[in-house]
Amino acid sequence: MENNVYFSTLRKHLYGLSEEERDDVVSFYQEYAVDAKLSGETLINEFGTPKQLARRVLVDYSIKYDDAAEEEAVDCATGLRQRESSRVKRQLNLLWVVVIGLLTSIIWVPAALAVMLGLFLVIVAGVAVAIILLSLLAMGLFQIVGGFAVIGQSWQTSVLQIGLGITFVGIQIVAWPVGWLIVRTIFASLMKFVKFLGRRFSHSGGTQNGETI
């Protein structure tokens, strides 16, 4: 493959980057190829196919962008909810970019599957926490209503049921933040693993990666 065709194809696969960023990437690898006298098969042996190289570049850019955004968030004056929402969206996008990149290489497919399994477990944990807390809330409301319903028959039973109901409802004040913290911690651990894989992947290269798509 001629170098101009290789780098033209590389540029097309660098979607999501600005024109300036694409120019910087292509220029860097073109200069590297010239200095190392790479062309044709030797170029592919060094960098992999244009799609593989583009995937590694996109993963690297996404990780660096997320790291920079995390540092800026510390000094950001926006609300906590807005920052958390932006972080989740940004990191889900990073996770997607890493998974797509890993799937371009046969030897990285197991790692991609591990990431997807991890995301599935995060979703399961989030749903489980929500179901448990909503069940407690429903039980609490049921106890309160039932307590008032039997107040004329047995005030002791009524007080007990209402007390239990208020307790279950009151637990929600503490339980939801704790539940969110648990899910957030699991997700943060997953993202550390994703970044670890992404950095390893972005620094790999050559035909040993075996393009699959």
Rosetta constraint file for C-alpha pairs under 8 A:
AtomPair CA 1 CA 5 HARMONIC 6.74 0.50
AtomPair CA 1 CA 6 HARMONIC 6.39 0.50
AtomPair CA 1 CA 39 HARMONIC 7.51 0.50
AtomPair CA 1 CA 40 HARMONIC 4.58 0.50
AtomPair CA 1 CA 41 HARMONIC 6.92 0.50
AtomPair CA 2 CA 6 HARMONIC 6.21 0.50
AtomPair CA 2 CA 39 HARMONIC 6.65 0.50
AtomPair CA 2 CA 40 HARMONIC 5.57 0.50
AtomPair CA 3 CA 7 HARMONIC 6.15 0.50
AtomPair CA 3 CA 39 HARMONIC 5.91 0.50
AtomPair CA 3 CA 40 HARMONIC 6.67 0.50
AtomPair CA 3 CA 43 HARMONIC 7.89 0.50
AtomPair CA 4 CA 8 HARMONIC 5.98 0.50
AtomPair CA 5 CA 9 HARMONIC 6.09 0.50
AtomPair CA 6 CA 10 HARMONIC 6.15 0.50
AtomPair CA 6 CA 50 HARMONIC 6.18 0.50
AtomPair CA 7 CA 11 HARMONIC 6.09 0.50
AtomPair CA 7 CA 26 HARMONIC 6.47 0.50
AtomPair CA 7 CA 30 HARMONIC 7.46 0.50
AtomPair CA 7 CA 50 HARMONIC 7.17 0.50
AtomPair CA 8 CA 12 HARMONIC 6.56 0.50
AtomPair CA 9 CA 13 HARMONIC 6.57 0.50
AtomPair CA 9 CA 50 HARMONIC 6.09 0.50
AtomPair CA 9 CA 51 HARMONIC 7.79 0.50
AtomPair CA 10 CA 14 HARMONIC 6.57 0.50
AtomPair CA 10 CA 26 HARMONIC 7.52 0.50
AtomPair CA 10 CA 50 HARMONIC 4.62 0.50
AtomPair CA 10 CA 51 HARMONIC 6.41 0.50
AtomPair CA 10 CA 53 HARMONIC 7.30 0.50
AtomPair CA 10 CA 54 HARMONIC 5.97 0.50
AtomPair CA 11 CA 22 HARMONIC 6.37 0.50
AtomPair CA 11 CA 26 HARMONIC 6.75 0.50
AtomPair CA 11 CA 54 HARMONIC 7.81 0.50
AtomPair CA 13 CA 50 HARMONIC 7.55 0.50
AtomPair CA 13 CA 51 HARMONIC 6.18 0.50
AtomPair CA 13 CA 54 HARMONIC 5.80 0.50
AtomPair CA 13 CA 55 HARMONIC 7.86 0.50
AtomPair CA 14 CA 22 HARMONIC 6.63 0.50
AtomPair CA 14 CA 54 HARMONIC 5.63 0.50
AtomPair CA 14 CA 55 HARMONIC 7.76 0.50
AtomPair CA 14 CA 57 HARMONIC 7.89 0.50
AtomPair CA 14 CA 58 HARMONIC 6.92 0.50
AtomPair CA 17 CA 21 HARMONIC 5.80 0.50
AtomPair CA 17 CA 22 HARMONIC 6.13 0.50
AtomPair CA 18 CA 22 HARMONIC 6.16 0.50
AtomPair CA 19 CA 23 HARMONIC 6.10 0.50
AtomPair CA 20 CA 24 HARMONIC 6.23 0.50
AtomPair CA 21 CA 25 HARMONIC 6.23 0.50
AtomPair CA 22 CA 26 HARMONIC 6.09 0.50
AtomPair CA 23 CA 27 HARMONIC 5.87 0.50
AtomPair CA 24 CA 28 HARMONIC 6.04 0.50
AtomPair CA 25 CA 29 HARMONIC 6.42 0.50
AtomPair CA 26 CA 30 HARMONIC 5.95 0.50
AtomPair CA 27 CA 31 HARMONIC 6.06 0.50
AtomPair CA 28 CA 32 HARMONIC 6.20 0.50
AtomPair CA 29 CA 33 HARMONIC 6.00 0.50
AtomPair CA 30 CA 34 HARMONIC 6.22 0.50
AtomPair CA 31 CA 35 HARMONIC 6.09 0.50
AtomPair CA 32 CA 36 HARMONIC 6.04 0.50
AtomPair CA 33 CA 37 HARMONIC 5.65 0.50
AtomPair CA 33 CA 38 HARMONIC 4.79 0.50
AtomPair CA 33 CA 39 HARMONIC 7.15 0.50
AtomPair CA 33 CA 43 HARMONIC 7.10 0.50
AtomPair CA 34 CA 38 HARMONIC 6.36 0.50
AtomPair CA 38 CA 42 HARMONIC 5.52 0.50
AtomPair CA 38 CA 43 HARMONIC 4.89 0.50
AtomPair CA 39 CA 43 HARMONIC 4.74 0.50
AtomPair CA 39 CA 44 HARMONIC 7.89 0.50
AtomPair CA 40 CA 44 HARMONIC 6.65 0.50
AtomPair CA 41 CA 45 HARMONIC 6.00 0.50
AtomPair CA 42 CA 46 HARMONIC 6.15 0.50
AtomPair CA 43 CA 47 HARMONIC 6.11 0.50
AtomPair CA 43 CA 48 HARMONIC 7.48 0.50
AtomPair CA 44 CA 48 HARMONIC 4.47 0.50
AtomPair CA 44 CA 49 HARMONIC 5.57 0.50
AtomPair CA 44 CA 206 HARMONIC 6.13 0.50
AtomPair CA 44 CA 207 HARMONIC 6.45 0.50
AtomPair CA 45 CA 205 HARMONIC 7.88 0.50
AtomPair CA 45 CA 206 HARMONIC 4.43 0.50
AtomPair CA 45 CA 207 HARMONIC 5.02 0.50
AtomPair CA 45 CA 208 HARMONIC 7.94 0.50
AtomPair CA 46 CA 205 HARMONIC 6.28 0.50
AtomPair CA 46 CA 206 HARMONIC 4.51 0.50
AtomPair CA 46 CA 207 HARMONIC 7.35 0.50
AtomPair CA 47 CA 52 HARMONIC 7.86 0.50
AtomPair CA 47 CA 53 HARMONIC 6.08 0.50
AtomPair CA 47 CA 205 HARMONIC 5.02 0.50
AtomPair CA 47 CA 206 HARMONIC 4.63 0.50
AtomPair CA 47 CA 207 HARMONIC 7.50 0.50
AtomPair CA 48 CA 52 HARMONIC 5.81 0.50
AtomPair CA 48 CA 53 HARMONIC 6.08 0.50
AtomPair CA 48 CA 205 HARMONIC 5.64 0.50
AtomPair CA 48 CA 206 HARMONIC 4.03 0.50
AtomPair CA 48 CA 207 HARMONIC 4.94 0.50
AtomPair CA 48 CA 208 HARMONIC 7.89 0.50
AtomPair CA 48 CA 209 HARMONIC 7.19 0.50
AtomPair CA 49 CA 53 HARMONIC 6.24 0.50
AtomPair CA 49 CA 206 HARMONIC 7.76 0.50
AtomPair CA 49 CA 207 HARMONIC 7.45 0.50
AtomPair CA 49 CA 211 HARMONIC 7.52 0.50
AtomPair CA 50 CA 54 HARMONIC 6.01 0.50
AtomPair CA 51 CA 55 HARMONIC 6.12 0.50
AtomPair CA 52 CA 56 HARMONIC 6.33 0.50
AtomPair CA 52 CA 101 HARMONIC 7.50 0.50
AtomPair CA 52 CA 104 HARMONIC 6.52 0.50
AtomPair CA 52 CA 105 HARMONIC 7.73 0.50
AtomPair CA 52 CA 211 HARMONIC 6.88 0.50
AtomPair CA 53 CA 57 HARMONIC 6.20 0.50
AtomPair CA 53 CA 205 HARMONIC 7.38 0.50
AtomPair CA 54 CA 58 HARMONIC 6.10 0.50
AtomPair CA 55 CA 59 HARMONIC 6.14 0.50
AtomPair CA 55 CA 100 HARMONIC 7.78 0.50
AtomPair CA 55 CA 101 HARMONIC 4.96 0.50
AtomPair CA 55 CA 104 HARMONIC 7.93 0.50
AtomPair CA 55 CA 202 HARMONIC 7.86 0.50
AtomPair CA 56 CA 60 HARMONIC 6.15 0.50
AtomPair CA 56 CA 101 HARMONIC 6.60 0.50
AtomPair CA 56 CA 201 HARMONIC 6.50 0.50
AtomPair CA 56 CA 202 HARMONIC 4.25 0.50
AtomPair CA 56 CA 203 HARMONIC 7.38 0.50
AtomPair CA 56 CA 204 HARMONIC 7.95 0.50
AtomPair CA 57 CA 61 HARMONIC 6.12 0.50
AtomPair CA 57 CA 202 HARMONIC 6.44 0.50
AtomPair CA 58 CA 62 HARMONIC 6.03 0.50
AtomPair CA 58 CA 97 HARMONIC 7.29 0.50
AtomPair CA 59 CA 63 HARMONIC 6.20 0.50
AtomPair CA 59 CA 94 HARMONIC 7.53 0.50
AtomPair CA 59 CA 97 HARMONIC 6.13 0.50
AtomPair CA 59 CA 98 HARMONIC 5.66 0.50
AtomPair CA 59 CA 101 HARMONIC 6.97 0.50
AtomPair CA 59 CA 198 HARMONIC 6.14 0.50
AtomPair CA 59 CA 199 HARMONIC 7.75 0.50
AtomPair CA 59 CA 202 HARMONIC 6.30 0.50
AtomPair CA 60 CA 64 HARMONIC 6.25 0.50
AtomPair CA 60 CA 198 HARMONIC 7.08 0.50
AtomPair CA 60 CA 199 HARMONIC 6.68 0.50
AtomPair CA 60 CA 202 HARMONIC 5.74 0.50
AtomPair CA 61 CA 65 HARMONIC 6.01 0.50
AtomPair CA 62 CA 66 HARMONIC 6.16 0.50
AtomPair CA 62 CA 94 HARMONIC 5.83 0.50
AtomPair CA 62 CA 97 HARMONIC 7.57 0.50
AtomPair CA 63 CA 67 HARMONIC 6.19 0.50
AtomPair CA 63 CA 94 HARMONIC 6.89 0.50
AtomPair CA 63 CA 195 HARMONIC 6.58 0.50
AtomPair CA 63 CA 198 HARMONIC 7.50 0.50
AtomPair CA 63 CA 199 HARMONIC 7.85 0.50
AtomPair CA 64 CA 68 HARMONIC 6.12 0.50
AtomPair CA 65 CA 69 HARMONIC 6.07 0.50
AtomPair CA 66 CA 70 HARMONIC 6.11 0.50
AtomPair CA 66 CA 90 HARMONIC 7.07 0.50
AtomPair CA 66 CA 91 HARMONIC 7.12 0.50
AtomPair CA 66 CA 94 HARMONIC 7.70 0.50
AtomPair CA 67 CA 71 HARMONIC 6.45 0.50
AtomPair CA 68 CA 72 HARMONIC 6.27 0.50
AtomPair CA 69 CA 73 HARMONIC 6.04 0.50
AtomPair CA 70 CA 74 HARMONIC 6.86 0.50
AtomPair CA 70 CA 87 HARMONIC 7.96 0.50
AtomPair CA 71 CA 75 HARMONIC 7.62 0.50
AtomPair CA 72 CA 76 HARMONIC 6.17 0.50
AtomPair CA 73 CA 83 HARMONIC 7.06 0.50
AtomPair CA 78 CA 82 HARMONIC 6.63 0.50
AtomPair CA 78 CA 83 HARMONIC 6.69 0.50
AtomPair CA 79 CA 83 HARMONIC 6.29 0.50
AtomPair CA 80 CA 84 HARMONIC 6.10 0.50
AtomPair CA 81 CA 85 HARMONIC 6.11 0.50
AtomPair CA 82 CA 86 HARMONIC 6.15 0.50
AtomPair CA 83 CA 87 HARMONIC 6.03 0.50
AtomPair CA 84 CA 88 HARMONIC 6.15 0.50
AtomPair CA 85 CA 89 HARMONIC 6.30 0.50
AtomPair CA 86 CA 90 HARMONIC 5.99 0.50
AtomPair CA 87 CA 91 HARMONIC 5.98 0.50
AtomPair CA 88 CA 92 HARMONIC 5.99 0.50
AtomPair CA 89 CA 93 HARMONIC 6.24 0.50
AtomPair CA 90 CA 94 HARMONIC 6.29 0.50
AtomPair CA 91 CA 95 HARMONIC 6.02 0.50
AtomPair CA 91 CA 191 HARMONIC 7.33 0.50
AtomPair CA 92 CA 96 HARMONIC 6.20 0.50
AtomPair CA 93 CA 97 HARMONIC 6.23 0.50
AtomPair CA 94 CA 98 HARMONIC 6.18 0.50
AtomPair CA 95 CA 99 HARMONIC 6.15 0.50
AtomPair CA 95 CA 191 HARMONIC 7.37 0.50
AtomPair CA 95 CA 194 HARMONIC 6.54 0.50
AtomPair CA 96 CA 100 HARMONIC 6.14 0.50
AtomPair CA 97 CA 101 HARMONIC 6.12 0.50
AtomPair CA 98 CA 102 HARMONIC 6.09 0.50
AtomPair CA 98 CA 112 HARMONIC 7.91 0.50
AtomPair CA 98 CA 194 HARMONIC 7.16 0.50
AtomPair CA 98 CA 198 HARMONIC 5.87 0.50
AtomPair CA 99 CA 103 HARMONIC 6.19 0.50
AtomPair CA 99 CA 112 HARMONIC 5.18 0.50
AtomPair CA 99 CA 115 HARMONIC 7.26 0.50
AtomPair CA 99 CA 116 HARMONIC 7.83 0.50
AtomPair CA 100 CA 104 HARMONIC 6.81 0.50
AtomPair CA 100 CA 112 HARMONIC 7.98 0.50
AtomPair CA 101 CA 105 HARMONIC 7.66 0.50
AtomPair CA 102 CA 108 HARMONIC 5.14 0.50
AtomPair CA 102 CA 109 HARMONIC 5.99 0.50
AtomPair CA 102 CA 111 HARMONIC 7.21 0.50
AtomPair CA 102 CA 112 HARMONIC 5.70 0.50
AtomPair CA 102 CA 201 HARMONIC 7.22 0.50
AtomPair CA 103 CA 108 HARMONIC 6.49 0.50
AtomPair CA 103 CA 109 HARMONIC 5.25 0.50
AtomPair CA 103 CA 112 HARMONIC 6.42 0.50
AtomPair CA 103 CA 212 HARMONIC 7.11 0.50
AtomPair CA 103 CA 213 HARMONIC 7.59 0.50
AtomPair CA 104 CA 108 HARMONIC 7.85 0.50
AtomPair CA 104 CA 109 HARMONIC 7.89 0.50
AtomPair CA 104 CA 210 HARMONIC 7.72 0.50
AtomPair CA 104 CA 211 HARMONIC 5.11 0.50
AtomPair CA 104 CA 212 HARMONIC 5.09 0.50
AtomPair CA 104 CA 213 HARMONIC 5.51 0.50
AtomPair CA 105 CA 109 HARMONIC 6.45 0.50
AtomPair CA 105 CA 209 HARMONIC 5.17 0.50
AtomPair CA 105 CA 210 HARMONIC 5.19 0.50
AtomPair CA 105 CA 211 HARMONIC 4.72 0.50
AtomPair CA 105 CA 212 HARMONIC 5.59 0.50
AtomPair CA 106 CA 209 HARMONIC 6.68 0.50
AtomPair CA 106 CA 210 HARMONIC 5.70 0.50
AtomPair CA 106 CA 211 HARMONIC 6.57 0.50
AtomPair CA 106 CA 212 HARMONIC 6.03 0.50
AtomPair CA 107 CA 209 HARMONIC 6.42 0.50
AtomPair CA 107 CA 210 HARMONIC 7.33 0.50
AtomPair CA 108 CA 112 HARMONIC 6.44 0.50
AtomPair CA 108 CA 209 HARMONIC 7.91 0.50
AtomPair CA 109 CA 113 HARMONIC 6.25 0.50
AtomPair CA 110 CA 114 HARMONIC 6.19 0.50
AtomPair CA 111 CA 115 HARMONIC 6.34 0.50
AtomPair CA 111 CA 197 HARMONIC 7.54 0.50
AtomPair CA 112 CA 116 HARMONIC 6.34 0.50
AtomPair CA 113 CA 117 HARMONIC 6.10 0.50
AtomPair CA 114 CA 118 HARMONIC 6.12 0.50
AtomPair CA 115 CA 119 HARMONIC 6.27 0.50
AtomPair CA 115 CA 190 HARMONIC 7.49 0.50
AtomPair CA 115 CA 193 HARMONIC 7.99 0.50
AtomPair CA 115 CA 194 HARMONIC 6.76 0.50
AtomPair CA 116 CA 120 HARMONIC 6.20 0.50
AtomPair CA 117 CA 121 HARMONIC 6.28 0.50
AtomPair CA 118 CA 122 HARMONIC 6.33 0.50
AtomPair CA 118 CA 190 HARMONIC 6.42 0.50
AtomPair CA 119 CA 123 HARMONIC 6.32 0.50
AtomPair CA 119 CA 187 HARMONIC 7.69 0.50
AtomPair CA 119 CA 190 HARMONIC 7.40 0.50
AtomPair CA 120 CA 124 HARMONIC 6.18 0.50
AtomPair CA 121 CA 125 HARMONIC 6.04 0.50
AtomPair CA 122 CA 126 HARMONIC 6.17 0.50
AtomPair CA 122 CA 183 HARMONIC 6.65 0.50
AtomPair CA 122 CA 186 HARMONIC 6.48 0.50
AtomPair CA 122 CA 187 HARMONIC 6.15 0.50
AtomPair CA 123 CA 127 HARMONIC 6.15 0.50
AtomPair CA 124 CA 128 HARMONIC 5.99 0.50
AtomPair CA 125 CA 129 HARMONIC 6.13 0.50
AtomPair CA 125 CA 183 HARMONIC 6.46 0.50
AtomPair CA 126 CA 130 HARMONIC 6.23 0.50
AtomPair CA 126 CA 179 HARMONIC 8.00 0.50
AtomPair CA 126 CA 180 HARMONIC 7.88 0.50
AtomPair CA 126 CA 183 HARMONIC 5.84 0.50
AtomPair CA 127 CA 131 HARMONIC 6.10 0.50
AtomPair CA 128 CA 132 HARMONIC 6.17 0.50
AtomPair CA 129 CA 133 HARMONIC 6.20 0.50
AtomPair CA 129 CA 179 HARMONIC 6.06 0.50
AtomPair CA 130 CA 134 HARMONIC 5.99 0.50
AtomPair CA 130 CA 179 HARMONIC 7.93 0.50
AtomPair CA 131 CA 135 HARMONIC 5.97 0.50
AtomPair CA 132 CA 136 HARMONIC 6.30 0.50
AtomPair CA 133 CA 137 HARMONIC 6.23 0.50
AtomPair CA 133 CA 172 HARMONIC 6.95 0.50
AtomPair CA 133 CA 175 HARMONIC 7.21 0.50
AtomPair CA 133 CA 176 HARMONIC 7.30 0.50
AtomPair CA 134 CA 138 HARMONIC 6.13 0.50
AtomPair CA 135 CA 139 HARMONIC 6.10 0.50
AtomPair CA 136 CA 140 HARMONIC 6.05 0.50
AtomPair CA 136 CA 168 HARMONIC 5.83 0.50
AtomPair CA 136 CA 169 HARMONIC 7.24 0.50
AtomPair CA 137 CA 141 HARMONIC 6.28 0.50
AtomPair CA 137 CA 168 HARMONIC 6.11 0.50
AtomPair CA 137 CA 169 HARMONIC 5.32 0.50
AtomPair CA 137 CA 172 HARMONIC 7.10 0.50
AtomPair CA 138 CA 142 HARMONIC 6.07 0.50
AtomPair CA 139 CA 143 HARMONIC 6.08 0.50
AtomPair CA 139 CA 165 HARMONIC 6.93 0.50
AtomPair CA 139 CA 168 HARMONIC 7.12 0.50
AtomPair CA 140 CA 144 HARMONIC 6.29 0.50
AtomPair CA 140 CA 164 HARMONIC 6.75 0.50
AtomPair CA 140 CA 165 HARMONIC 3.72 0.50
AtomPair CA 140 CA 166 HARMONIC 6.25 0.50
AtomPair CA 140 CA 167 HARMONIC 7.18 0.50
AtomPair CA 140 CA 168 HARMONIC 4.74 0.50
AtomPair CA 140 CA 169 HARMONIC 5.33 0.50
AtomPair CA 141 CA 145 HARMONIC 6.18 0.50
AtomPair CA 141 CA 165 HARMONIC 5.86 0.50
AtomPair CA 141 CA 166 HARMONIC 7.83 0.50
AtomPair CA 141 CA 169 HARMONIC 7.12 0.50
AtomPair CA 142 CA 146 HARMONIC 5.95 0.50
AtomPair CA 142 CA 165 HARMONIC 7.10 0.50
AtomPair CA 143 CA 147 HARMONIC 5.89 0.50
AtomPair CA 143 CA 161 HARMONIC 5.17 0.50
AtomPair CA 143 CA 162 HARMONIC 5.87 0.50
AtomPair CA 143 CA 164 HARMONIC 6.67 0.50
AtomPair CA 143 CA 165 HARMONIC 4.71 0.50
AtomPair CA 144 CA 148 HARMONIC 6.42 0.50
AtomPair CA 144 CA 161 HARMONIC 6.14 0.50
AtomPair CA 144 CA 162 HARMONIC 4.37 0.50
AtomPair CA 144 CA 163 HARMONIC 7.60 0.50
AtomPair CA 144 CA 164 HARMONIC 7.66 0.50
AtomPair CA 144 CA 165 HARMONIC 4.91 0.50
AtomPair CA 144 CA 166 HARMONIC 6.93 0.50
AtomPair CA 145 CA 149 HARMONIC 6.24 0.50
AtomPair CA 145 CA 162 HARMONIC 7.61 0.50
AtomPair CA 146 CA 150 HARMONIC 6.44 0.50
AtomPair CA 146 CA 158 HARMONIC 7.54 0.50
AtomPair CA 146 CA 161 HARMONIC 6.97 0.50
AtomPair CA 146 CA 162 HARMONIC 7.70 0.50
AtomPair CA 147 CA 151 HARMONIC 6.20 0.50
AtomPair CA 147 CA 157 HARMONIC 7.01 0.50
AtomPair CA 147 CA 158 HARMONIC 4.09 0.50
AtomPair CA 147 CA 159 HARMONIC 6.61 0.50
AtomPair CA 147 CA 160 HARMONIC 7.48 0.50
AtomPair CA 147 CA 161 HARMONIC 4.91 0.50
AtomPair CA 147 CA 162 HARMONIC 5.08 0.50
AtomPair CA 148 CA 158 HARMONIC 6.15 0.50
AtomPair CA 148 CA 162 HARMONIC 7.30 0.50
AtomPair CA 149 CA 158 HARMONIC 7.76 0.50
AtomPair CA 150 CA 154 HARMONIC 6.16 0.50
AtomPair CA 150 CA 155 HARMONIC 7.32 0.50
AtomPair CA 150 CA 157 HARMONIC 7.43 0.50
AtomPair CA 150 CA 158 HARMONIC 5.78 0.50
AtomPair CA 151 CA 155 HARMONIC 4.88 0.50
AtomPair CA 151 CA 157 HARMONIC 7.51 0.50
AtomPair CA 151 CA 158 HARMONIC 4.98 0.50
AtomPair CA 151 CA 159 HARMONIC 7.86 0.50
AtomPair CA 154 CA 158 HARMONIC 6.21 0.50
AtomPair CA 155 CA 159 HARMONIC 6.02 0.50
AtomPair CA 156 CA 160 HARMONIC 6.24 0.50
AtomPair CA 157 CA 161 HARMONIC 6.14 0.50
AtomPair CA 158 CA 162 HARMONIC 6.06 0.50
AtomPair CA 159 CA 163 HARMONIC 5.89 0.50
AtomPair CA 160 CA 164 HARMONIC 6.16 0.50
AtomPair CA 161 CA 165 HARMONIC 6.05 0.50
AtomPair CA 162 CA 166 HARMONIC 6.08 0.50
AtomPair CA 163 CA 167 HARMONIC 6.16 0.50
AtomPair CA 164 CA 168 HARMONIC 6.23 0.50
AtomPair CA 165 CA 169 HARMONIC 6.18 0.50
AtomPair CA 166 CA 170 HARMONIC 5.82 0.50
AtomPair CA 167 CA 171 HARMONIC 6.07 0.50
AtomPair CA 168 CA 172 HARMONIC 7.05 0.50
AtomPair CA 169 CA 173 HARMONIC 7.84 0.50
AtomPair CA 170 CA 174 HARMONIC 7.76 0.50
AtomPair CA 171 CA 175 HARMONIC 5.78 0.50
AtomPair CA 172 CA 176 HARMONIC 5.74 0.50
AtomPair CA 173 CA 177 HARMONIC 7.46 0.50
AtomPair CA 174 CA 178 HARMONIC 6.36 0.50
AtomPair CA 175 CA 179 HARMONIC 5.84 0.50
AtomPair CA 176 CA 180 HARMONIC 6.03 0.50
AtomPair CA 177 CA 181 HARMONIC 6.08 0.50
AtomPair CA 178 CA 182 HARMONIC 6.25 0.50
AtomPair CA 179 CA 183 HARMONIC 6.37 0.50
AtomPair CA 180 CA 184 HARMONIC 5.91 0.50
AtomPair CA 181 CA 185 HARMONIC 5.96 0.50
AtomPair CA 182 CA 186 HARMONIC 6.35 0.50
AtomPair CA 183 CA 187 HARMONIC 6.15 0.50
AtomPair CA 184 CA 188 HARMONIC 5.98 0.50
AtomPair CA 185 CA 189 HARMONIC 6.22 0.50
AtomPair CA 186 CA 190 HARMONIC 6.32 0.50
AtomPair CA 187 CA 191 HARMONIC 6.22 0.50
AtomPair CA 188 CA 192 HARMONIC 6.29 0.50
AtomPair CA 189 CA 193 HARMONIC 6.43 0.50
AtomPair CA 190 CA 194 HARMONIC 6.17 0.50
AtomPair CA 191 CA 195 HARMONIC 6.04 0.50
AtomPair CA 192 CA 196 HARMONIC 6.13 0.50
AtomPair CA 193 CA 197 HARMONIC 6.24 0.50
AtomPair CA 194 CA 198 HARMONIC 5.95 0.50
AtomPair CA 195 CA 199 HARMONIC 6.01 0.50
AtomPair CA 196 CA 200 HARMONIC 6.36 0.50
AtomPair CA 197 CA 201 HARMONIC 6.00 0.50
AtomPair CA 198 CA 202 HARMONIC 5.94 0.50
AtomPair CA 199 CA 203 HARMONIC 6.32 0.50
AtomPair CA 200 CA 204 HARMONIC 6.44 0.50
AtomPair CA 204 CA 209 HARMONIC 7.84 0.50
AtomPair CA 205 CA 209 HARMONIC 6.67 0.50
AtomPair CA 207 CA 211 HARMONIC 7.92 0.50
